Amino acid sequence: MSQPDPQAPNKGLLARGLKLLGHLTHPQTRTGKAFTRAEQGLTKVLARLAESPTYLKVSGGLMRQGFNVRIRRRGLMERTLRTLHLPTPSEVEDLRDQLRRVNDQVEALGTQLETMVDLVHTPEAPAPASDTVDSETRARPLKGRASSTRGA
């Protein structure tokens, strides 16, 4: 007989844990009501905090500092890579942009080439026969003329 899947009990445990969590946070239970009140209170506090000029000023300053650190770190990395004669991320990005442009140009040239091939290989329409030429002359192809049209 095959052995039971070792992950099956874990799935049952997870399902039981989620069911218990759902029961604890359900709005009809005592714990669910307390959870709902606490969540509403925290939401109000955090909403006031997020709108506070002091919070906005502090968080903006921290973001600015983070951006400045990132810029300095990137500059240091690029200088180090240049010193080691290795490609820098900005040089790699420039090469990617150039490659994209070359790829676009190749695609455009391919489309133009396909169009030109279609124009060159279109079947020629037969020339309208004149009324003065008899049917016997029309039936015989002209040898010199056929070879001259192929060379053109």
N, C-alpha and C positions, 0 to 999 in steps of 0.2 A: 504494500500500500504506500501511497505517496505521503510525505510528511506535510503537516499543515504549514501554510505560508507564515514565516516569522513576523511579517508586517501586519497581519490581520489583527492581533491583539492591540497593536499601536493605533490602528484606525478606530477600533472600538473605544479605546481609552480617549482618543481625541474627540470622538463623537459624544461620549459621555461628558467630557469636560465642557464642550461647547453647549450641550444641553443644560448643564448646571449653570453655566454663565448666563445663558438666556433666561433661565428661571430666576436667577438672582437679580437681573436687570429688568425683568418684565414690569411694566408700570402698575400692575395689579398687586404685586407682592410688596411686603413691607420694605425689603431691601431695595426693590426697584423704585419705590416712591422716594426713598432717601437718595438713591443714585440720581434720579431725575432732578430733585431739588438741588443737589450739589452741582450737577452739570449746568443747570440754569444759572446758579449763582456764579460759578466760575466763568461762564460765558459772558455774563454782564461785566465782571471785573476785567477780563481780558479785552473786551470791547472798549471799555473806558481807557485801559492802559494803551491799547493800540492807537487811540485817537489823541493821546496825551502829547503835547508839544515836546515835553522833556524826553519821552520815549522815542519819538520820531527823531529828535536831535541826536540822541545817543546812538540809536540804531543806524542813522545815516553816517555818523562819524565812524562807527565800527566798519560799516561797509566800505567807506572810502579808504580806511586804513587797510582793509583786506585787499582791495583792488591795487593799492600802491605796493603792498608786499608782493602781490602776484606779478606786477609789472617789473619790480626790481629783480625778483627771482628769475623771470624769463630773460631779462637783460643779462644777468650773470651767467645763466646757462648758455645763451647765445655767444657771449664773449669767450667763455671756456671752450665751447665747441669750435669756434673760429681759431683759437689759439692751438687747438689740437688738429687743425686742418680737417675737421669733420663738418658735414652739412648741418646747418642749423634748421630748426623747425620753420622759420620764416622763408629760408631758401627752398626748403622742400615744398612749402605751400606755393611759392612762386613757380616752381617747376610744374606742380600739379595744374596751376592755372594755364601755363603755357601749353601743357599737354592737352588740356581740355580744348583750348583754342585751335591747336593743330588738328585734333580729332574732328572738331566741327568743320574745319576747312577741308579735311580729307573727305568727310561725308558730303559736303557741298560739291566738291570736284567729282566725286563718284556719281552723284545725281546728274551733274552736267554731262559727264562722259556717257552715262546711260542714255540721256536725251540725244546726244550727238550720234551714238550708235543707232538708235531708233530712226533718226532722220536719214542716216546714210543707207541703212538697209531696208527702207520702205520700198515695196514693189512699185516699179514704174508702171504707170497707166499706159495701155496701148494707144499709139497715136491714131487719131481718127483717119480712116481711109478716105481718099478723095474719090469723087465720082468719075473722074476721067480715067482712072487706072482700072484695067479690066480685072476680072476675078482670077485669071491665070497668073498675072503679075503679082497679085496680092498673096497667092499661095506660095510663091518662091521667095525664100529669104535672100537678101542681098548679103553675100559673103563679106565683102569689104566693109560694109556698114556695121555688121554685127560685131566684128572685131574692134572697130573704132569706138563703139559705144561702151565696150567693156573697159577699155583703157582710160576712159574719161573719169 
